[in-house]
Amino acid sequence: MGGKYASLDVSPGMTPHSLFPMACEAAGLSLPKVLDTLVEEAYARGAKF
């Protein structure tokens, strides 16, 4: 993902018609993979959920 991220707010805006999922699709990215990567990188930085 190159270290560049869009702002992500999960409520509201995570329907198939919301901007973030559509932006992922337009970029040829899988939304589940993008979300997995964000969570994995947060854990790697020591984030606690």
Buried (B, 14 or more C-beta within 10 A) or exposed (E): EEEEEEEEEEEEEEEEEEEBBEEBEEEEBEBEEBBEBBEEEEEEEEEEE
